[in-house]
Amino acid sequence: MIALGGAVAGMLAYAAFAAPAATAKSVPAPKTLAQTNFAAKQVAAFWFAERAANLQKATPYAVETTVSTKVKHKSTVPTGAATTKPGLVGSSGDQKQSSATAKNVNLPRTVGKVFFIGADGKPHWCTGTALQGRYKNIVATAGHCVFDVKRNRATLDRWVFVPGYYKGKTPWGIYVGKTAYTHYDFSVYEDGDRNYAFVTVYNGVQAEWEKQGRSWKLTLKDAGRLGDNVGGQGLAYNQKLGAQPVFVFGYPSGSHPDGNFAFTGQTLKWSYGKPFAAQAPAQKAENLQGIKSAFTGEGALGSAWLLKYSNATRLGYLNGVTIGVADTDGNGRYDTSVSPYFDGETLQVYQAAEKNWSGKIV
């Protein structure tokens, strides 16, 4: 069974893969996360407050995305001229790629956790990753780790990205989300085939604490642009399914269906394999890609699928984001992760995001 966000939600089916039809208006208007510097400061202060207490008490996101299978989804977006040719958008390391090999997998610096307030009013997190872009300010994750599908609201509150997060530590700072971009069909229809999002973030900030009498004063210090600090993955689209293996990096947490807790969500983990075609019709998702993986769903949502990953540069090309996990053989253990297939329309959404500057908040 396939579980999106930790909720079991229908049978996973395998099918001959067919790329979705191109659309001219793939990108709706961007959604605002923190519109002003003042608002962004308030968001950062919320997560830094009380020695990052809200970061530390946040739990992996377990949003349910239950969709009636009786309603046949039909997009009303007109057809257009989105590219169907395979392509790559360069990573921040394309000019310094190395052929060096290593026995161990060097984990990417670009991957971290996205934190936000869920529909229950409590702090939660998913996985996210930094992408290359002209302003070095792009984060990619699952669509329902940005957009509030639980309450049918535009976006989740107090959204931030923390690369390399570990037990309250923010080694490269906290990056407050400014604007979020997704595909029209996800924004309007919650189409599982388009369950991805690209977010522009302000410059990172770090906290400085100053003793004032019996209390401490929090001051925010500029930490620079995301891409300058951790680099940025490239983007791959319209790739031949299964032709090349991918690494999947994320923070799996939660239990398998049989109750076994294999992952804590505290440290970055990886899976590896060749993608294959998959479907989850109950999620309006008929053009997914799957990979054999023991990742549990909570925490792993938004995990980065990296094609041509270099162990030397720790960079590759984002070719998917985890939106759910599945137990395909019914033995009580998740064995498959699934992602939307990245095509020319994914490229259009990314391009809409990466052309926008964010700036500093302090």
Buried (B, 14 or more C-beta within 10 A) or exposed (E): BBBBBBBBBBEBBEEEBEEBEBBEEBBBEBBBBBEEBEBBBBBBBBBBEEEBEBBEEBBBBBBBBEBEEEEEBEBEBEEBEBBBEEBBBBBBBBEEBEEEEEEEEEBBBBBBBBBBBBBEEEBBBBBBBBBBBEBBBBBBBBBBBBBBBBEEEEBBBBBBBBBBBEEBEBBBBBBBBBBBBBBBBBBBBBBBBBBBBBBBBBBBBBBEEEEEEEEEEBEBEBBBBBBBBBBBBBBBBBBEBBEEEBBBBBBBBBBBBEEEEBBEBEEBBBBBBEBBBBBBBBBBBBBBBBBBBBBBBBBBBBBBBBBBBBBBBBBBBBBBBBBBBBBBEEEEBBBBBBBBBBBBBBBBBBBBBBEBEBEBBB
